[in-house]
Amino acid sequence: MLLQVLDITYFSWLDRRGPVSGSVEDMSTARGGPVGWMMRATSRAVASAAWVEARGLRALPGGCGHFTCARSQTSS
């Protein structure tokens, strides 16, 4: 839910701002100094918070959980 809210906010801002040349990750990698460090730290914090949120909500209906694909054995 956190990432969906951030996505809506970010893409609404982009819609008003206009086209950009790259992703947030591209911008944070390209920037040096304190601004780049802060962008990378924020990106890591958001990813970590989204992981914690997903783990916490996985048991709720519609949470989807974790899927693992396995090849079935066929007998000939």
C-alpha positions as CSV (number, residue, x, y, z in Angstrom):
1,M,0.0,0.0,0.0
2,L,2.9,2.3,0.8
3,L,4.4,1.9,-2.6
4,Q,1.1,2.4,-4.4
5,V,0.6,5.7,-2.6
6,L,4.2,6.8,-3.4
7,D,3.7,5.7,-7.1
8,I,0.5,7.7,-7.4
9,T,2.1,10.8,-5.8
10,Y,5.3,10.5,-7.9
11,F,3.5,9.9,-11.2
12,S,1.0,12.7,-10.5
13,W,3.9,15.0,-9.9
14,L,5.5,13.8,-13.2
15,D,2.2,14.4,-15.0
16,R,2.3,18.0,-13.9
17,R,6.1,18.5,-14.4
18,G,6.4,16.9,-17.8
19,P,8.7,14.2,-19.2
20,V,11.9,13.2,-17.4
21,S,15.1,11.7,-18.8
22,G,15.4,8.7,-16.5
23,S,14.1,6.9,-13.4
24,V,14.6,7.9,-9.8
25,E,17.3,5.2,-9.5
26,D,19.1,6.7,-12.5
27,M,18.9,10.2,-11.0
28,S,20.2,9.0,-7.6
29,T,23.1,7.2,-9.2
30,A,24.1,10.1,-11.4
31,R,24.1,12.6,-8.6
32,G,27.1,12.9,-6.2
33,G,27.5,14.6,-2.9
34,P,24.9,14.9,-0.2
35,V,22.0,15.2,-2.6
36,G,22.8,11.9,-4.3
37,W,23.5,10.2,-0.9
38,M,20.2,11.4,0.4
39,M,18.3,10.2,-2.7
40,R,20.0,6.7,-2.4
41,A,19.2,6.5,1.3
42,T,15.6,7.5,0.7
43,S,15.3,4.9,-2.0
44,R,16.7,2.2,0.2
45,A,14.4,3.2,3.1
46,V,11.3,3.1,0.9
47,A,12.3,-0.3,-0.5
48,S,12.9,-1.6,3.1
49,A,9.6,-0.2,4.3
50,A,7.7,-1.7,1.4
51,W,9.3,-5.1,2.2
52,V,8.3,-4.9,5.8
53,E,4.8,-3.9,4.8
54,A,4.5,-6.8,2.4
55,R,5.6,-9.2,5.0
56,G,3.1,-7.8,7.5
57,L,0.2,-7.9,5.1
58,R,0.9,-11.3,3.5
59,A,-1.7,-13.1,5.6
60,L,-4.6,-10.9,4.7
61,P,-7.0,-11.9,2.0
62,G,-5.8,-10.5,-1.3
63,G,-2.3,-10.3,0.0
64,C,-1.2,-12.8,-2.6
65,G,1.7,-14.2,-0.5
66,H,4.7,-15.8,-2.1
67,F,4.5,-18.0,-5.2
68,T,7.0,-20.6,-6.2
69,C,7.0,-22.2,-9.6
70,A,8.1,-25.8,-9.8
71,R,8.2,-28.1,-12.8
72,S,6.0,-31.1,-12.5
73,Q,7.4,-34.5,-13.1
74,T,5.7,-36.4,-15.9
75,S,5.7,-40.1,-16.1
76,S,6.3,-41.7,-19.4
